[in-house]
């Protein structure tokens, strides 16, 4: 009996002791000397936000002269929004001090994230890399040359808060650009809108706000030859537009000469329109019809008045005309075949050499 009483006492004491161990449902008292969790301030550069609300994507190619002013103006603007933010900078094969300056910015402010591509892949690929890395609920692509003023960003965010999923920024004026560039840009947007099934907003560049659903849709588009201005529109979603005055380049010299702009225009047209192919077919059809009519005219004239020898100039003109039409048609077809060839190789759009901070494994 005494043994049973001792055993029952030990068992009940063991239960009481186990109920006070951590991990059970019994309440635990907070130690008196436990450290207080510091309050988080969005303006603190040492604060790391797992999911920022606003992401600014900045492709950079030889932009060392603009980076300091770009960061200062962006930080001043973004801190006024009372939203968490990040700046995603993509070094696209720069040959100056752009990359060291970006890494230094990251070390001073961890909200600046940096990616270094293995070579110069072009602005569209660099922007794609930034969009892939962006973690915000709203993403704003921005050129590093400060022609698109960061001070417009709060207006974009206000429209987004109203429920719009894409907010375009329309350039009502283009300061610092010559009349040739302004005129060709004006002409390009009008031509592509006549040719494309998807209306491209006129005088609207890459500077705009894209919500997370729009970014997720863009990430599903795998093409290698990318015309981002058209892709931004193709995904759709509720869209609003604000206007602003585009400034001149803050510092440095642009790498976009007229030849590159011409190739970029061809890229945009062939990306979003099949009209050039149809136009080549129509020209060929019209030429064939004219040839048949002219052949009938020659035949009837020969039957009526004979066949006098008229010489060779008209023959040479006809041969050169038909040869030119054929070469133009082959060139148009070649542009589209080249795009097919690039897509079938399925190469990555870009290759990331290194990033700051390093990606989690």
QUITAKA-V806886 format. One record per residue. N is the residue number from 1. RES is the residue in three letters. SS is DSSP state (alpha for helix, beta for strand, coil for the rest). NEAR is the number of other C-alpha atoms within 12 Angstrom. Layout:
n res ss near
N RES SS NEAR
N RES SS NEAR
This chain:
n res ss near
1 UNK coil 7
2 UNK alpha 8
3 UNK alpha 9
4 UNK alpha 10
5 UNK alpha 11
6 UNK alpha 12
7 UNK alpha 13
8 UNK alpha 14
9 UNK alpha 14
10 UNK alpha 14
11 UNK alpha 14
12 UNK alpha 14
13 UNK alpha 14
14 UNK alpha 14
15 UNK alpha 13
16 UNK alpha 14
17 UNK alpha 14
18 UNK alpha 15
19 UNK coil 16
20 UNK coil 16
21 UNK coil 15
22 UNK coil 12
23 UNK coil 10
24 UNK coil 12
25 UNK coil 10
26 UNK coil 13
27 UNK coil 11
28 UNK coil 12
29 UNK coil 11
30 UNK coil 9
31 UNK coil 8
32 UNK coil 7
33 UNK coil 7
34 UNK coil 8
35 UNK coil 8
36 UNK coil 9
37 UNK coil 6
38 UNK coil 7
39 UNK coil 9
40 UNK coil 13
41 UNK coil 15
42 UNK coil 24
43 UNK coil 25
44 UNK coil 18
45 UNK coil 22
46 UNK coil 16
47 UNK coil 22
48 UNK coil 22
49 UNK coil 26
50 UNK coil 16
51 UNK coil 20
52 UNK coil 29
53 UNK coil 30
54 UNK beta 39
55 UNK beta 41
56 UNK beta 46
57 UNK beta 44
58 UNK beta 47
59 UNK beta 44
60 UNK beta 47
61 UNK coil 39
62 UNK coil 30
63 UNK coil 37
64 UNK coil 29
65 UNK coil 25
66 UNK coil 30
67 UNK alpha 36
68 UNK alpha 22
69 UNK alpha 21
70 UNK alpha 37
71 UNK alpha 35
72 UNK alpha 20
73 UNK alpha 22
74 UNK alpha 38
75 UNK alpha 32
76 UNK alpha 19
77 UNK alpha 25
78 UNK alpha 34
79 UNK alpha 26
80 UNK alpha 18
81 UNK alpha 24
82 UNK coil 18
83 UNK coil 24
84 UNK coil 31
85 UNK beta 41
86 UNK beta 42
87 UNK beta 43
88 UNK beta 48
89 UNK beta 48
90 UNK beta 53
91 UNK beta 48
92 UNK coil 38
93 UNK coil 29
94 UNK coil 29
95 UNK coil 17
96 UNK coil 18
97 UNK coil 20
98 UNK alpha 30
99 UNK alpha 32
100 UNK alpha 22
101 UNK alpha 27
102 UNK alpha 43
103 UNK alpha 30
104 UNK alpha 21
105 UNK alpha 30
106 UNK alpha 28
107 UNK alpha 18
108 UNK alpha 17
109 UNK coil 29
110 UNK coil 27
111 UNK coil 42
112 UNK beta 40
113 UNK beta 40
114 UNK beta 43
115 UNK beta 44
116 UNK beta 36
117 UNK beta 34
118 UNK coil 23
119 UNK coil 23
120 UNK coil 25
121 UNK coil 29
122 UNK coil 32
123 UNK alpha 39
124 UNK alpha 36
125 UNK alpha 34
126 UNK alpha 40
127 UNK alpha 44
128 UNK alpha 46
129 UNK alpha 38
130 UNK alpha 42
131 UNK alpha 42
132 UNK alpha 30
133 UNK alpha 33
134 UNK coil 40
135 UNK coil 30
136 UNK coil 34
137 UNK coil 31
138 UNK beta 40
139 UNK beta 45
140 UNK beta 51
141 UNK beta 47
142 UNK coil 39
143 UNK coil 38
144 UNK coil 45
145 UNK coil 32
146 UNK coil 35
147 UNK coil 31
148 UNK coil 38
149 UNK coil 32
150 UNK alpha 38
151 UNK alpha 27
152 UNK alpha 35
153 UNK alpha 39
154 UNK alpha 28
155 UNK alpha 27
156 UNK alpha 39
157 UNK alpha 39
158 UNK alpha 21
159 UNK alpha 27
160 UNK alpha 32
161 UNK alpha 20
162 UNK coil 15
163 UNK coil 18
164 UNK coil 27
165 UNK coil 35
166 UNK beta 38
167 UNK beta 42
168 UNK beta 39
169 UNK beta 39
170 UNK beta 27
171 UNK beta 29
172 UNK beta 20
173 UNK beta 22
174 UNK beta 27
175 UNK coil 19
176 UNK coil 20
177 UNK coil 18
178 UNK coil 13
179 UNK alpha 14
180 UNK alpha 14
181 UNK alpha 20
182 UNK alpha 21
183 UNK alpha 15
184 UNK alpha 19
185 UNK alpha 26
186 UNK alpha 23
187 UNK alpha 19
188 UNK alpha 29
189 UNK alpha 27
190 UNK alpha 21
191 UNK alpha 25
192 UNK alpha 33
193 UNK alpha 24
194 UNK alpha 21
195 UNK alpha 25
196 UNK coil 25
197 UNK coil 19
198 UNK coil 23
199 UNK coil 25
200 UNK coil 34
201 UNK coil 33
202 UNK coil 27
203 UNK coil 32
204 UNK beta 35
205 UNK beta 34
206 UNK beta 40
207 UNK beta 40
208 UNK beta 47
209 UNK beta 48
210 UNK beta 47
211 UNK beta 39
212 UNK alpha 30
213 UNK alpha 23
214 UNK alpha 32
215 UNK alpha 38
216 UNK alpha 25
217 UNK alpha 22
218 UNK alpha 31
219 UNK alpha 24
220 UNK coil 15
221 UNK coil 21
222 UNK coil 19
223 UNK coil 27
224 UNK coil 27
225 UNK coil 38
226 UNK coil 34
227 UNK coil 33
228 UNK alpha 36
229 UNK alpha 37
230 UNK alpha 34
231 UNK alpha 32
232 UNK alpha 45
233 UNK alpha 36
234 UNK alpha 26
235 UNK coil 28
236 UNK coil 24
237 UNK coil 25
238 UNK coil 23
239 UNK beta 27
240 UNK beta 28
241 UNK beta 29
242 UNK beta 29
243 UNK beta 26
244 UNK beta 28
245 UNK beta 23
246 UNK beta 30
247 UNK coil 23
248 UNK coil 20
249 UNK coil 24
250 UNK coil 25
251 UNK coil 21
252 UNK coil 19
253 UNK coil 17
254 UNK coil 25
255 UNK coil 18
256 UNK coil 15
257 UNK coil 13
258 UNK alpha 16
259 UNK alpha 12
260 UNK alpha 15
261 UNK alpha 18
262 UNK alpha 18
263 UNK alpha 17
264 UNK alpha 26
265 UNK alpha 28
266 UNK alpha 29
267 UNK alpha 28
268 UNK alpha 33
269 UNK alpha 36
270 UNK alpha 31
271 UNK alpha 34
272 UNK alpha 32
273 UNK coil 28
274 UNK coil 24
275 UNK alpha 24
276 UNK alpha 29
277 UNK alpha 24
278 UNK alpha 16
279 UNK alpha 19
280 UNK alpha 24
281 UNK alpha 21
282 UNK alpha 16
283 UNK alpha 23
284 UNK alpha 24
285 UNK alpha 18
286 UNK alpha 16
287 UNK alpha 22
288 UNK alpha 17
289 UNK alpha 14
290 UNK alpha 16
291 UNK alpha 18
292 UNK alpha 14
293 UNK alpha 14
294 UNK alpha 15
295 UNK alpha 14
296 UNK alpha 14
297 UNK alpha 15
298 UNK alpha 18
299 UNK alpha 15
300 UNK alpha 14
301 UNK alpha 14
302 UNK alpha 14
303 UNK alpha 12
304 UNK alpha 11
305 UNK alpha 11
306 UNK coil 12
307 UNK coil 13
308 UNK coil 11
309 UNK coil 10
310 UNK coil 10
311 UNK coil 10
312 UNK coil 10
313 UNK alpha 11
314 UNK alpha 12
315 UNK alpha 13
316 UNK alpha 12
317 UNK alpha 13
318 UNK alpha 17
319 UNK alpha 16
320 UNK alpha 14
321 UNK alpha 18
322 UNK alpha 22
323 UNK alpha 16
324 UNK alpha 18
325 UNK alpha 24
326 UNK alpha 21
327 UNK alpha 17
328 UNK alpha 21
329 UNK alpha 24
330 UNK alpha 20
331 UNK alpha 18
332 UNK alpha 27
333 UNK alpha 23
334 UNK alpha 18
335 UNK alpha 25
336 UNK alpha 27
337 UNK alpha 17
338 UNK alpha 20
339 UNK alpha 23
340 UNK alpha 18
341 UNK alpha 16
342 UNK alpha 18
343 UNK alpha 19
344 UNK alpha 15
345 UNK alpha 14
346 UNK coil 15
347 UNK coil 14
348 UNK coil 20
349 UNK coil 31
350 UNK coil 33
351 UNK coil 24
352 UNK beta 29
353 UNK beta 20
354 UNK beta 20
355 UNK beta 27
356 UNK beta 31
357 UNK coil 25
358 UNK coil 16
359 UNK coil 13
360 UNK coil 6
361 UNK coil 4
